[in-house]
Amino acid sequence: MKSLRISLCIVSNHGGTLLEETIASAAPYIEELIILDRSRSPWTFSLSNQYNAKLVLLPQDRSERDVQIEAIRQASCDWMLLLQEGDRLAVTEEWDSFMDDVEAYRTAFIRYRGKLVLTEPDASLVAQSLPVLFHLSSNRMIEDYYVRQLDRMENVDFVSTTECPITIHRTRTLTQLQAQLEHLTEGSAGERSYWQGQIEYYEGNYEEAIASLQIALMELPITSIYSSHAKLRLAQCCLMLQLMEPCLHTIDEALQMDPDYADLHYVRALAYIYEEQYEEAADSLLQAAAAMSMRSYYLSDASLDPHQCYRLAASCYSKLQHMEKMMELMEIVLTEPI
């Protein structure tokens, strides 16, 4: 008997070939399986029958928000886990105690955020926080109340978002990014330019990526979740084209808005190393390492971790003949666990 009844809702966009892996990874934790299908694939239909799932057919152009609302409406358990086709779910040892604690929430609309680890088209890794576990009410009469709250996430009196011990591993291909751009019918011009810039970046078209990202930054609000990452991508493109001055300028601007963004510090360090400014590079690397422990999520295009920053900073100190500082960092690398 599960201590918590969870409906697993899986969004199928590309035909269902990875559905089975997603279902298997989440099976120990769920009571109900719902497949939200935008692919119309026979394979998805077959798997839904095999696993006794509820299959809900959706138009391909249905927005992510609409899919989320449909999942809330279809789920019959008190809690809903929302995953994409191909996601692999992993939970930490704190899962059981977390599940015991969440039983106390019976009135508020709560979204619990897990860690999403994306493998990008260039084999880099990006990790970020993502709401995946939703508290629903067994009283379906107030379903519309929950749906309305999806538009009011800034109102903390009605909505709460907290972290939960879930990690989701997801692989994203260039084809999927292109399909996402084609289906972005409700997005703003800034969002479309952002995703176009992403695609150009992964294809190695750095000048074209810069042009798209600059348009995105002009169109996107400063507070948009895409703005900081667009600046990071812009800085990375400049770095690849060896345009160090605009690279550093872009990073400085971005850090004013998001000073704890580890990858911005890391890319700045790489630019300083190229310019042979090793003291500044070491400082930036230590700031990157510190920033990783200061936020609940991070983005990392190089599978970045503090030890990687310490090792590279130690190399910079070696260049400067600062042997004492170099040995201090290497001692941390050798003695502290990753």
C-alpha positions as CSV (number, residue, x, y, z in Angstrom):
1,M,0.0,0.0,0.0
2,K,1.6,3.3,-1.1
3,S,1.7,6.0,1.6
4,L,0.8,8.6,-1.1
5,R,-1.5,8.1,-4.1
6,I,0.2,9.7,-7.2
7,S,-1.1,10.0,-10.7
8,L,1.7,9.9,-13.3
9,C,0.9,12.0,-16.3
10,I,3.4,11.5,-19.2
11,V,3.4,13.9,-22.2
12,S,4.1,12.0,-25.4
13,N,5.3,14.3,-28.3
14,H,7.4,12.1,-30.5
15,G,5.8,8.7,-30.9
16,G,6.1,6.8,-27.6
17,T,9.3,4.8,-28.3
18,L,10.8,6.1,-24.9
19,L,7.6,5.8,-22.9
20,E,8.3,2.4,-21.5
21,E,11.6,3.6,-19.9
22,T,9.8,6.5,-18.3
23,I,7.0,4.3,-16.9
24,A,9.5,1.8,-15.5
25,S,11.5,4.5,-13.7
26,A,8.4,5.9,-12.0
27,A,6.4,2.7,-11.5
28,P,7.3,2.2,-7.8
29,Y,5.9,5.5,-6.8
30,I,2.6,5.8,-8.7
31,E,-1.0,4.6,-8.4
32,E,-2.4,5.8,-11.8
33,L,-1.0,6.2,-15.3
34,I,-2.2,8.8,-17.8
35,I,-0.6,9.4,-21.2
36,L,-1.2,12.8,-22.8
37,D,-0.5,12.0,-26.5
38,R,0.3,14.7,-29.0
39,S,2.0,12.2,-31.4
40,R,-0.9,10.0,-32.6
41,S,1.6,7.1,-32.8
42,P,0.4,3.5,-32.9
43,W,3.3,2.7,-30.5
44,T,1.9,5.0,-27.9
45,F,-1.6,3.5,-28.3
46,S,-0.1,0.0,-27.9
47,L,1.8,0.9,-24.7
48,S,-1.2,2.5,-23.1
49,N,-3.1,-0.8,-23.5
50,Q,-0.1,-2.8,-22.2
51,Y,0.2,-0.7,-19.0
52,N,-3.6,-0.1,-18.6
53,A,-3.1,3.6,-18.9
54,K,-5.6,6.3,-19.6
55,L,-4.8,7.7,-23.1
56,V,-5.8,11.3,-23.8
57,L,-5.3,12.5,-27.4
58,L,-4.3,16.2,-27.7
59,P,-3.7,18.4,-30.7
60,Q,0.0,18.8,-31.6
61,D,-0.1,22.6,-31.2
62,R,-1.4,22.4,-27.6
63,S,0.7,24.7,-25.4
64,E,2.6,23.4,-22.4
65,R,0.3,25.2,-20.1
66,D,-2.8,23.7,-21.7
67,V,-1.2,20.2,-21.4
68,Q,-0.5,20.9,-17.7
69,I,-4.1,21.9,-17.2
70,E,-5.4,18.8,-19.0
71,A,-3.2,16.7,-16.8
72,I,-4.7,18.3,-13.6
73,R,-8.2,17.6,-15.0
74,Q,-7.4,14.0,-15.8
75,A,-5.6,13.0,-12.6
76,S,-7.8,11.3,-10.0
77,C,-5.3,10.9,-7.2
78,D,-4.4,13.6,-4.6
79,W,-1.0,14.2,-6.2
80,M,0.2,14.4,-9.8
81,L,3.7,13.7,-11.2
82,L,4.1,15.3,-14.6
83,L,6.9,14.0,-16.9
84,Q,7.8,14.1,-20.5
85,E,8.2,11.0,-22.7
86,G,11.8,9.7,-22.3
87,D,12.3,11.2,-18.8
88,R,14.1,8.9,-16.3
89,L,13.0,9.4,-12.7
90,A,15.4,9.0,-9.8
91,V,14.6,9.8,-6.1
92,T,17.0,10.4,-3.2
93,E,17.0,8.6,0.1
94,E,15.0,11.5,1.6
95,W,11.9,10.5,-0.6
96,D,10.1,8.5,2.1
97,S,10.4,11.2,4.8
98,F,9.4,13.8,2.2
99,M,6.3,11.8,1.3
100,D,5.3,11.6,5.0
101,D,5.7,15.4,5.4
102,V,3.6,16.4,2.3
103,E,0.5,14.6,3.7
104,A,0.0,17.7,5.9
105,Y,-0.9,19.9,2.9
106,R,-4.6,19.6,2.2
107,T,-5.7,23.1,1.3
108,A,-3.0,25.0,-0.6
109,F,-2.1,24.5,-4.2
110,I,1.5,23.4,-4.1
111,R,4.0,22.6,-6.9
112,Y,7.1,20.7,-5.8
113,R,10.2,21.4,-7.9
114,G,12.7,18.6,-8.8
115,K,16.1,18.8,-10.5
116,L,15.9,18.4,-14.2
117,V,19.2,17.3,-15.9
118,L,19.1,17.8,-19.6
119,T,21.5,16.3,-22.1
120,E,21.7,18.8,-24.9
121,P,22.3,18.2,-28.6
122,D,26.0,18.9,-28.2
123,A,26.2,16.3,-25.4
124,S,26.6,19.1,-22.8
125,L,24.5,19.0,-19.6
126,V,22.1,21.6,-18.3
127,A,20.5,21.3,-14.9
128,Q,17.7,23.4,-13.6
129,S,14.7,23.4,-11.2
130,L,11.4,22.2,-12.6
131,P,7.9,21.8,-11.0
132,V,7.0,18.2,-11.4
133,L,4.9,17.1,-8.4
134,F,1.5,18.8,-7.9
135,H,-0.8,18.6,-5.0
136,L,-4.4,18.2,-6.1
137,S,-7.5,18.0,-4.1
138,S,-9.7,14.9,-3.9
139,N,-12.6,17.4,-4.1
140,R,-12.8,17.8,-7.9
141,M,-15.4,20.5,-7.5
142,I,-12.6,23.0,-6.9
143,E,-10.6,21.8,-9.9
144,D,-11.1,25.2,-11.6
145,Y,-9.5,26.9,-8.6
146,Y,-6.3,25.0,-9.3
147,V,-6.3,25.7,-13.0
148,R,-6.7,29.4,-12.3
149,Q,-3.7,29.4,-10.0
150,L,-1.4,28.4,-12.9
151,D,-1.8,32.0,-14.1
152,R,-1.1,33.4,-10.6
153,M,2.2,31.8,-9.6
154,E,3.6,35.1,-8.4
155,N,0.9,35.2,-5.7
156,V,2.4,33.5,-2.7
157,D,-0.8,33.7,-0.8
158,F,-2.4,31.1,-3.1
159,V,0.5,29.1,-4.5
160,S,3.6,27.6,-3.0
161,T,6.7,26.1,-4.8
162,T,9.2,24.1,-2.8
163,E,12.0,21.6,-3.6
164,C,11.5,17.8,-3.5
165,P,14.0,14.9,-3.7
166,I,13.5,14.1,-7.3
167,T,15.9,14.2,-10.2
168,I,14.7,13.8,-13.8
169,H,17.1,12.9,-16.6
170,R,16.1,14.0,-20.0
171,T,17.8,13.8,-23.4
172,R,17.0,16.6,-26.0
173,T,17.9,16.4,-29.6
174,L,18.3,19.1,-32.2
175,T,15.2,17.8,-34.0
176,Q,13.2,18.2,-30.8
177,L,14.4,21.8,-30.4
178,Q,13.4,22.5,-34.0
179,A,10.0,20.9,-33.5
180,Q,9.5,23.0,-30.3
181,L,10.3,26.2,-32.3
182,E,7.8,25.2,-35.0
183,H,5.1,24.5,-32.4
184,L,5.7,27.7,-30.5
185,T,2.6,29.4,-31.7
186,E,1.8,31.1,-28.4
187,G,5.2,32.3,-27.6
188,S,6.4,35.9,-28.0
189,A,8.9,37.1,-30.7
190,G,11.5,37.1,-28.0
191,E,11.0,33.5,-27.1
192,R,11.1,32.4,-30.7
193,S,14.3,34.3,-31.3
194,Y,15.7,32.7,-28.1
195,W,15.0,29.1,-29.3
196,Q,16.3,30.0,-32.8
197,G,19.5,31.2,-31.2
198,Q,19.7,27.9,-29.2
199,I,19.4,25.9,-32.4
200,E,22.0,28.0,-34.2
201,Y,24.4,27.6,-31.3
202,Y,24.1,23.8,-31.3
203,E,24.6,23.8,-35.1
204,G,27.8,25.8,-34.7
205,N,26.4,28.9,-36.5
206,Y,27.7,31.3,-33.9
207,E,27.3,34.5,-35.8
208,E,23.7,33.6,-36.7
209,A,23.1,32.6,-33.0
210,I,24.4,36.0,-31.9
211,A,21.9,37.8,-34.2
212,S,19.0,35.8,-32.9
213,L,20.0,36.1,-29.3
214,Q,20.4,39.9,-29.6
215,I,16.8,40.1,-31.0
216,A,15.6,37.9,-28.1
217,L,17.2,40.1,-25.5
218,M,15.6,43.2,-27.0
219,E,12.2,41.6,-27.0
220,L,12.3,39.6,-23.7
221,P,11.5,41.2,-20.3
222,I,14.5,41.5,-18.1
223,T,12.8,39.3,-15.6
224,S,12.1,36.5,-18.1
225,I,13.5,33.1,-17.3
226,Y,15.1,33.1,-20.7
227,S,17.0,36.4,-20.4
228,S,20.0,35.2,-18.2
229,H,20.4,32.1,-20.3
230,A,20.2,34.1,-23.5
231,K,23.1,36.3,-22.2
232,L,25.1,33.2,-21.3
233,R,24.6,31.7,-24.8
234,L,25.5,35.1,-26.3
235,A,28.7,35.2,-24.3
236,Q,29.6,31.6,-25.3
237,C,29.1,32.5,-29.0
238,C,31.4,35.5,-28.6
239,L,33.9,33.2,-26.8
240,M,33.9,30.7,-29.7
241,L,34.5,33.5,-32.2
242,Q,37.3,34.9,-29.9
243,L,35.4,38.2,-29.4
244,M,36.6,38.6,-25.9
245,E,35.5,42.2,-25.3
246,P,31.8,41.7,-26.1
247,C,32.0,38.3,-24.3
248,L,33.1,40.0,-21.1
249,H,30.7,42.9,-21.5
250,T,27.7,40.5,-21.9
251,I,28.7,38.6,-18.8
252,D,29.1,41.7,-16.7
253,E,25.6,42.8,-17.7
254,A,24.1,39.4,-16.9
255,L,25.9,39.2,-13.5
256,Q,24.3,42.5,-12.5
257,M,20.9,40.7,-12.8
258,D,22.0,37.2,-11.7
259,P,25.2,37.3,-9.6
260,D,24.9,33.7,-8.5
261,Y,24.8,32.2,-12.0
262,A,27.7,29.8,-11.9
263,D,28.2,29.4,-15.6
264,L,28.5,33.1,-16.2
265,H,31.5,33.2,-13.8
266,Y,32.9,30.1,-15.5
267,V,32.7,31.5,-19.1
268,R,34.2,34.8,-17.8
269,A,37.1,32.8,-16.5
270,L,37.6,31.1,-19.8
271,A,37.7,34.5,-21.5
272,Y,40.3,35.7,-19.0
273,I,42.4,32.6,-19.6
274,Y,42.4,33.3,-23.3
275,E,43.6,36.8,-22.6
276,E,46.2,35.4,-20.2
277,Q,44.7,37.3,-17.2
278,Y,45.2,34.4,-14.8
279,E,44.6,36.3,-11.6
280,E,41.2,37.4,-12.8
281,A,40.5,33.9,-14.2
282,A,41.2,32.3,-10.9
283,D,38.9,34.7,-9.0
284,S,36.1,34.0,-11.5
285,L,36.5,30.3,-11.1
286,L,36.3,30.5,-7.3
287,Q,33.2,32.7,-7.7
288,A,31.7,30.0,-10.0
289,A,32.4,27.3,-7.4
290,A,30.9,29.4,-4.6
291,A,27.8,30.2,-6.7
292,M,26.9,26.5,-7.1
293,S,26.2,26.2,-3.4
294,M,24.1,29.4,-3.3
295,R,21.0,28.4,-5.3
296,S,18.6,25.6,-5.6
297,Y,19.3,25.1,-9.3
298,Y,22.1,25.8,-11.7
299,L,22.8,25.6,-15.4
300,S,26.0,24.0,-16.6
301,D,27.0,23.4,-20.2
302,A,30.2,21.6,-19.2
303,S,28.7,19.4,-16.5
304,L,30.3,21.9,-14.2
305,D,31.2,21.1,-10.6
306,P,33.2,22.9,-7.9
307,H,36.2,20.5,-8.2
308,Q,36.5,21.3,-11.9
309,C,36.7,25.0,-11.0
310,Y,39.2,24.4,-8.3
311,R,41.5,22.4,-10.6
312,L,41.4,25.0,-13.3
313,A,42.0,27.8,-10.8
314,A,45.0,25.9,-9.4
315,S,46.4,25.8,-13.0
316,C,46.0,29.6,-13.2
317,Y,47.8,30.0,-9.9
318,S,50.5,27.7,-11.2
319,K,51.0,30.1,-14.2
320,L,51.3,33.0,-11.8
321,Q,53.8,31.0,-9.6
322,H,51.4,31.3,-6.6
323,M,52.3,27.8,-5.4
324,E,50.7,28.2,-1.9
325,K,47.3,29.0,-3.4
326,M,47.7,26.2,-5.9
327,M,48.4,23.7,-3.2
328,E,45.5,24.9,-1.1
329,L,43.1,24.2,-4.0
330,M,44.6,20.9,-4.9
331,E,44.2,19.8,-1.3
332,I,40.5,20.6,-1.4
333,V,40.2,18.6,-4.7
334,L,42.0,15.6,-3.2
335,T,40.3,15.5,0.2
336,E,36.7,16.7,-0.3
337,P,34.2,14.4,-1.9
338,I,32.6,15.5,-5.2
